[in-house]
Amino acid sequence: MSLRELEEAVPALLDIRSAERRSVDWEFVRREIGVVLPPDFVALAEAYPPFTVDDFLGLHIPSPGEEKYFVAGVQGLLGNLAELRDAGMSHGHVPFPEPGGLLPWGDSSEGDVFYWKTSEADSASWSILVSGHNDDWCAYAGDLTSYLAGLVRGTVPPDGLPPEFPGSTPVIEAD
């Protein structure tokens, strides 16, 4: 899925789109996290600031000049996942950089965490895994932008999420 297709599914995004390309220091992010992030996410982050969908799902997007805060947030969520794993509560999922590890890209106001399930393959082929606050672990075999667009279009079930999320015309708010 492309950024354009996500914008077609969620036209409210256009209200917060940056007028110019956002110059994120991707090399810093790669060095600190240890991997190149998926191309659809990079395109999203270069066009949009961090934002929330329907006052529920917050996307973790680095801001130019503040990449260290993005990295710190990712590392904090990876630490939380490591604690769950160590307590036997991660259903076998492990934090990145372990093989097949999860790498967070968002969270919800109810405690759900949204991850990429990494692989040795190119990051463009990573899938989505949602850790619901009710201990639901729901997978989606596609990229982040297709997941979001599918949720809004109703072609991706909101497994593990509130059934009314997102609305048919979600409210998008820049953070």
Disulfide bonds with the S-S distance in Angstrom:
none
